[in-house]
Amino acid sequence: MAHLSTYFSLENAADGHDEKLLKRELDALPGVTSVSVSGRGCVAVDYDTTGVRQEQIRQRVQELGYQLRATD
């Protein structure tokens, strides 16, 4: 079981509503232990690799209508 962190920048900046939506949806993924979304469009996710992969996190955010660029 590996614990990793990944960081993304949103191409389309998030407002308060978007931040809450992203946090709620990413927290629901199995293996995600922590989600932080800043007002400047930065997303940090801590996760356990036995439950989720970075690509699955990226895919979920894109399904929600956001474009991400990995920064790690």
N, CA, C and O atoms as a MOPAC input file, in Angstrom:
PM7 MOZYME 1SCF
protein

 N      0.85000 1    -1.17400 1     0.00000 1
 C      0.00000 1     0.00000 1     0.00000 1
 C      0.89400 1     1.23500 1     0.00000 1
 O      1.65000 1     1.46600 1     0.94400 1
 N      0.80100 1     2.01800 1    -1.05800 1
 C      1.59900 1     3.24100 1    -1.16500 1
 C      0.69700 1     4.45400 1    -1.03100 1
 O     -0.38000 1     4.51700 1    -1.62500 1
 N      1.14700 1     5.40500 1    -0.25000 1
 C      0.42800 1     6.66800 1    -0.10200 1
 C      1.16200 1     7.71200 1    -0.92000 1
 O      2.35200 1     7.95100 1    -0.71600 1
 N      0.44500 1     8.33500 1    -1.85000 1
 C      1.03300 1     9.32900 1    -2.73900 1
 C      0.21100 1    10.60300 1    -2.70700 1
 O     -0.91900 1    10.63200 1    -2.22000 1
 N      0.81000 1    11.64700 1    -3.23800 1
 C      0.11600 1    12.91900 1    -3.43200 1
 C      0.27700 1    13.31200 1    -4.88000 1
 O      1.30900 1    13.04800 1    -5.49600 1
 N     -0.74500 1    13.94400 1    -5.42000 1
 C     -0.65600 1    14.48000 1    -6.76600 1
 C     -1.21400 1    15.89500 1    -6.75100 1
 O     -2.09600 1    16.22700 1    -5.95900 1
 N     -0.69100 1    16.70000 1    -7.62200 1
 C     -1.06800 1    18.11700 1    -7.67800 1
 C     -1.44000 1    18.47000 1    -9.10300 1
 O     -0.76600 1    18.06900 1   -10.05200 1
 N     -2.51500 1    19.22100 1    -9.24600 1
 C     -2.98600 1    19.65600 1   -10.54700 1
 C     -3.23000 1    21.14900 1   -10.52900 1
 O     -3.47000 1    21.74300 1    -9.47700 1
 N     -3.16700 1    21.74500 1   -11.69900 1
 C     -3.62000 1    23.11900 1   -11.89200 1
 C     -4.83100 1    23.06100 1   -12.80500 1
 O     -4.81500 1    22.37300 1   -13.82600 1
 N     -5.87200 1    23.77600 1   -12.44100 1
 C     -7.06200 1    23.82800 1   -13.28000 1
 C     -6.82600 1    24.79700 1   -14.42300 1
 O     -6.33300 1    25.90600 1   -14.22000 1
 N     -7.18100 1    24.37200 1   -15.62300 1
 C     -7.10900 1    25.26700 1   -16.77700 1
 C     -8.17700 1    26.34900 1   -16.65700 1
 O     -7.94400 1    27.50900 1   -16.99500 1
 N     -9.34500 1    25.95200 1   -16.17300 1
 C    -10.45000 1    26.89500 1   -15.96000 1
 C    -10.59600 1    27.06100 1   -14.45200 1
 O    -11.04500 1    26.14800 1   -13.75900 1
 N    -10.22100 1    28.21400 1   -13.95800 1
 C    -10.15800 1    28.47600 1   -12.51300 1
 C    -11.48600 1    28.17900 1   -11.83200 1
 O    -12.55300 1    28.33300 1   -12.42700 1
 N    -11.40600 1    27.75400 1   -10.58400 1
 C    -12.58700 1    27.37200 1    -9.81600 1
 C    -13.03100 1    28.49500 1    -8.88700 1
 O    -12.21100 1    29.22300 1    -8.32700 1
 N    -14.35900 1    28.61900 1    -8.73500 1
 C    -14.88600 1    29.52600 1    -7.71600 1
 C    -15.27100 1    28.68500 1    -6.49700 1
 O    -15.00000 1    27.48400 1    -6.47200 1
 N    -15.88200 1    29.28100 1    -5.51200 1
 C    -16.21900 1    28.57900 1    -4.28200 1
 C    -17.11000 1    27.36900 1    -4.51200 1
 O    -16.91700 1    26.32900 1    -3.88200 1
 N    -18.08600 1    27.49500 1    -5.41000 1
 C    -18.97800 1    26.37200 1    -5.71500 1
 C    -18.19700 1    25.23300 1    -6.35900 1
 O    -18.37600 1    24.06800 1    -6.00400 1
 N    -17.33000 1    25.57800 1    -7.30800 1
 C    -16.51500 1    24.55800 1    -7.97600 1
 C    -15.59300 1    23.85500 1    -6.98500 1
 O    -15.41300 1    22.63900 1    -7.05600 1
 N    -15.01800 1    24.60700 1    -6.07300 1
 C    -14.12300 1    24.02200 1    -5.07200 1
 C    -14.85900 1    22.97600 1    -4.24200 1
 O    -14.32900 1    21.88900 1    -4.00800 1
 N    -16.06500 1    23.28900 1    -3.79800 1
 C    -16.85100 1    22.34900 1    -2.99200 1
 C    -17.21200 1    21.11000 1    -3.80600 1
 O    -17.13000 1    19.98900 1    -3.30400 1
 N    -17.61000 1    21.31000 1    -5.05700 1
 C    -17.96500 1    20.18700 1    -5.92400 1
 C    -16.76800 1    19.27200 1    -6.14300 1
 O    -16.88300 1    18.05600 1    -5.99600 1
 N    -15.62700 1    19.84200 1    -6.49100 1
 C    -14.42600 1    19.03700 1    -6.71700 1
 C    -14.03500 1    18.26800 1    -5.46200 1
 O    -13.72900 1    17.07700 1    -5.53200 1
 N    -14.04300 1    18.93300 1    -4.33000 1
 C    -13.66900 1    18.27700 1    -3.07400 1
 C    -14.61300 1    17.12000 1    -2.77400 1
 O    -14.16000 1    16.02400 1    -2.44400 1
 N    -15.91500 1    17.34900 1    -2.88400 1
 C    -16.90200 1    16.30800 1    -2.59600 1
 C    -16.73400 1    15.11500 1    -3.54100 1
 O    -16.73500 1    13.96800 1    -3.09400 1
 N    -16.59300 1    15.37300 1    -4.82400 1
 C    -16.50000 1    14.30000 1    -5.80800 1
 C    -15.19300 1    13.51600 1    -5.69700 1
 O    -15.19100 1    12.29200 1    -5.82800 1
 N    -14.09000 1    14.20900 1    -5.45900 1
 C    -12.81300 1    13.50100 1    -5.33600 1
 C    -12.72100 1    12.74600 1    -4.01900 1
 O    -12.15100 1    11.65600 1    -3.97500 1
 N    -13.26900 1    13.30200 1    -2.94800 1
 C    -13.29600 1    12.59800 1    -1.65900 1
 C    -14.06100 1    11.28200 1    -1.76300 1
 O    -13.79100 1    10.35000 1    -1.00500 1
 N    -15.01600 1    11.19300 1    -2.69500 1
 C    -15.83800 1     9.99200 1    -2.85000 1
 C    -15.09600 1     8.85800 1    -3.56300 1
 O    -15.55700 1     7.71700 1    -3.53800 1
 N    -13.96600 1     9.14700 1    -4.19200 1
 C    -13.21400 1     8.09200 1    -4.87300 1
 C    -12.57100 1     7.17100 1    -3.83800 1
 O    -12.01500 1     7.64700 1    -2.84800 1
 N    -12.64400 1     5.85600 1    -4.05700 1
 C    -12.01000 1     4.93000 1    -3.10300 1
 C    -10.50200 1     5.15000 1    -3.07000 1
 O     -9.86300 1     5.23800 1    -4.11800 1
 N     -9.94000 1     5.23900 1    -1.88500 1
 C     -8.49400 1     5.42600 1    -1.74700 1
 C     -8.07000 1     6.86400 1    -1.55000 1
 O     -6.94900 1     7.11000 1    -1.10300 1
 N     -8.92700 1     7.82700 1    -1.86800 1
 C     -8.57800 1     9.23600 1    -1.66000 1
 C     -8.69800 1     9.54500 1    -0.17300 1
 O     -9.73200 1     9.29000 1     0.44500 1
 N     -7.63700 1    10.09300 1     0.38800 1
 C     -7.62300 1    10.38000 1     1.82100 1
 C     -7.75600 1    11.86100 1     2.14600 1
 O     -8.16100 1    12.21800 1     3.25200 1
 N     -7.41700 1    12.73000 1     1.18700 1
 C     -7.47400 1    14.16500 1     1.43700 1
 C     -7.52400 1    14.91700 1     0.11700 1
 O     -6.83700 1    14.55500 1    -0.83800 1
 N     -8.34300 1    15.97000 1     0.06600 1
 C     -8.44300 1    16.82500 1    -1.11900 1
 C     -8.40700 1    18.26800 1    -0.66200 1
 O     -9.09900 1    18.65000 1     0.28200 1
 N     -7.59300 1    19.07200 1    -1.34000 1
 C     -7.53600 1    20.49900 1    -1.07100 1
 C     -7.61500 1    21.24100 1    -2.40100 1
 O     -6.88200 1    20.92900 1    -3.33900 1
 N     -8.51200 1    22.22900 1    -2.47500 1
 C     -8.66200 1    23.02700 1    -3.68900 1
 C     -8.49500 1    24.48300 1    -3.28800 1
 O     -9.23100 1    24.98800 1    -2.44100 1
 N     -7.52500 1    25.15800 1    -3.89800 1
 C     -7.30400 1    26.57600 1    -3.57900 1
 C     -8.10700 1    27.45500 1    -4.51500 1
 O     -8.53400 1    27.01800 1    -5.58400 1
 N     -8.30800 1    28.68900 1    -4.10800 1
 C     -9.02600 1    29.65400 1    -4.91900 1
 C     -8.32100 1    30.00800 1    -6.20900 1
 O     -8.91800 1    30.62200 1    -7.09300 1
 N     -7.06100 1    29.63100 1    -6.33100 1
 C     -6.30600 1    29.93300 1    -7.55100 1
 C     -6.28400 1    28.76400 1    -8.52300 1
 O     -5.50700 1    28.75800 1    -9.47800 1
 N     -7.13200 1    27.78000 1    -8.28100 1
 C     -7.24000 1    26.66400 1    -9.20900 1
 C     -6.21700 1    25.56700 1    -9.02900 1
 O     -5.94400 1    24.81600 1    -9.96500 1
 N     -5.64400 1    25.46000 1    -7.84000 1
 C     -4.69700 1    24.37900 1    -7.55700 1
 C     -5.41900 1    23.29200 1    -6.76800 1
 O     -6.12700 1    23.57800 1    -5.80200 1
 N     -5.23300 1    22.04100 1    -7.18900 1
 C     -5.86900 1    20.89800 1    -6.55000 1
 C     -4.77300 1    19.96600 1    -6.03400 1
 O     -3.86900 1    19.59500 1    -6.78300 1
 N     -4.85300 1    19.59100 1    -4.77000 1
 C     -3.91300 1    18.63400 1    -4.16800 1
 C     -4.72600 1    17.44700 1    -3.66100 1
 O     -5.72000 1    17.61300 1    -2.95400 1
 N     -4.28700 1    16.25100 1    -4.03400 1
 C     -5.00100 1    15.03500 1    -3.63700 1
 C     -4.00400 1    14.05500 1    -3.03000 1
 O     -2.99400 1    13.72300 1    -3.65000 1
 N     -4.29000 1    13.59500 1    -1.81500 1
 C     -3.52800 1    12.51700 1    -1.18400 1
 C     -4.35000 1    11.25200 1    -1.37500 1
 O     -5.56700 1    11.25800 1    -1.19100 1
 N     -3.67400 1    10.16100 1    -1.74700 1
 C     -4.42200 1     8.94200 1    -2.02600 1
 C     -3.57300 1     7.70500 1    -1.77000 1
 O     -2.34600 1     7.76000 1    -1.69000 1
 N     -4.28100 1     6.58600 1    -1.64600 1
 C     -3.68400 1     5.27400 1    -1.44900 1
 C     -3.78700 1     4.53900 1    -2.77900 1
 O     -4.88200 1     4.39300 1    -3.32200 1
 N     -2.67200 1     4.08000 1    -3.30300 1
 C     -2.65300 1     3.46400 1    -4.63500 1
 C     -3.38400 1     2.13200 1    -4.70100 1
 O     -3.62700 1     1.63400 1    -5.80100 1
 N     -3.74300 1     1.53700 1    -3.57400 1
 C     -4.52200 1     0.30400 1    -3.63700 1
 C     -5.98300 1     0.59500 1    -3.95700 1
 O     -6.72800 1    -0.32300 1    -4.30000 1
 N     -6.40600 1     1.84700 1    -3.85300 1
 C     -7.79600 1     2.20000 1    -4.11700 1
 C     -8.00800 1     2.99700 1    -5.38000 1
 O     -9.07500 1     2.91000 1    -5.98900 1
 N     -7.01400 1     3.78000 1    -5.79600 1
 C     -7.18900 1     4.67200 1    -6.94400 1
 C     -5.82700 1     5.00300 1    -7.54000 1
 O     -4.80700 1     4.96800 1    -6.85100 1
 N     -5.82800 1     5.32300 1    -8.82600 1
 C     -4.59800 1     5.74600 1    -9.51300 1
 C     -4.73200 1     7.21300 1    -9.91400 1
 O     -5.83400 1     7.75400 1    -9.99900 1
 N     -3.58600 1     7.83900 1   -10.15600 1
 C     -3.60100 1     9.25200 1   -10.54700 1
 C     -4.46600 1     9.47500 1   -11.78300 1
 O     -5.19500 1    10.46500 1   -11.85600 1
 N     -4.39500 1     8.57500 1   -12.74600 1
 C     -5.16800 1     8.73600 1   -13.97200 1
 C     -6.67600 1     8.70100 1   -13.69500 1
 O     -7.44100 1     9.39100 1   -14.36900 1
 N     -7.10400 1     7.91600 1   -12.72500 1
 C     -8.52200 1     7.87300 1   -12.36500 1
 C     -8.96800 1     9.19600 1   -11.74000 1
 O    -10.09200 1     9.64500 1   -11.96700 1
 N     -8.09800 1     9.80900 1   -10.96500 1
 C     -8.40900 1    11.11700 1   -10.37300 1
 C     -8.53600 1    12.15900 1   -11.47400 1
 O     -9.48600 1    12.94200 1   -11.50200 1
 N     -7.56200 1    12.15500 1   -12.38100 1
 C     -7.59400 1    13.09600 1   -13.51100 1
 C     -8.86700 1    12.90600 1   -14.34100 1
 O     -9.51900 1    13.87900 1   -14.72000 1
 N     -9.21200 1    11.65300 1   -14.61600 1
 C    -10.39500 1    11.35800 1   -15.42000 1
 C    -11.66600 1    11.85400 1   -14.74700 1
 O    -12.54400 1    12.40200 1   -15.41400 1
 N    -11.77700 1    11.67100 1   -13.43400 1
 C    -12.97500 1    12.11400 1   -12.71600 1
 C    -13.13100 1    13.62500 1   -12.79100 1
 O    -14.23700 1    14.13000 1   -12.98100 1
 N    -12.03900 1    14.33900 1   -12.64400 1
 C    -12.11300 1    15.80500 1   -12.71800 1
 C    -12.53300 1    16.23900 1   -14.12600 1
 O    -13.32800 1    17.16600 1   -14.27900 1
 N    -12.00700 1    15.57800 1   -15.13700 1
 C    -12.38100 1    15.91500 1   -16.50600 1
 C    -13.85300 1    15.58800 1   -16.77800 1
 O    -14.52400 1    16.31300 1   -17.51300 1
 N    -14.35300 1    14.49900 1   -16.18700 1
 C    -15.77700 1    14.16300 1   -16.31200 1
 C    -16.65900 1    15.26000 1   -15.71800 1
 O    -17.79400 1    15.45700 1   -16.15200 1
 N    -16.12800 1    15.96900 1   -14.72700 1
 C    -16.86500 1    17.06600 1   -14.10600 1
 C    -16.78000 1    18.35700 1   -14.91100 1
 O    -17.39000 1    19.36100 1   -14.54300 1
 N    -16.02000 1    18.33600 1   -16.01600 1
 C    -15.95300 1    19.50100 1   -16.89700 1
 C    -14.72800 1    20.37800 1   -16.73700 1
 O    -14.70200 1    21.48800 1   -17.26800 1
 N    -13.71400 1    19.91700 1   -16.02200 1
 C    -12.50600 1    20.69700 1   -15.80300 1
 C    -11.33700 1    20.09600 1   -16.58100 1
 O    -11.24300 1    18.88000 1   -16.74400 1
 N    -10.47200 1    20.94600 1   -17.04600 1
 C     -9.24500 1    20.51700 1   -17.70600 1
 C     -8.10200 1    20.67500 1   -16.71000 1
 O     -7.95500 1    21.72600 1   -16.08400 1
 N     -7.29900 1    19.63600 1   -16.56700 1
 C     -6.21600 1    19.65500 1   -15.60000 1
 C     -4.87400 1    19.48800 1   -16.27000 1
 O     -4.75400 1    18.90500 1   -17.34800 1
 N     -3.87900 1    20.01300 1   -15.60600 1
 C     -2.47800 1    19.84700 1   -16.02700 1
 C     -1.72000 1    19.36100 1   -14.79700 1
 O     -1.68400 1    20.05800 1   -13.78300 1
 N     -1.12000 1    18.18700 1   -14.86900 1
 C     -0.37100 1    17.65700 1   -13.73100 1
 C      0.86900 1    18.50400 1   -13.50100 1
 O      1.52400 1    18.93700 1   -14.44900 1
 N      1.19100 1    18.74100 1   -12.21200 1
 C      2.36700 1    19.55600 1   -11.87700 1
 C      3.34500 1    18.79500 1   -11.00700 1
 O      4.28800 1    19.39200 1   -10.48700 1
 N      3.14800 1    17.46600 1   -10.82600 1
 C      4.07800 1    16.72200 1    -9.97500 1
 C      5.06400 1    15.93100 1   -10.80000 1
 O      5.92200 1    15.24400 1   -10.24500 1

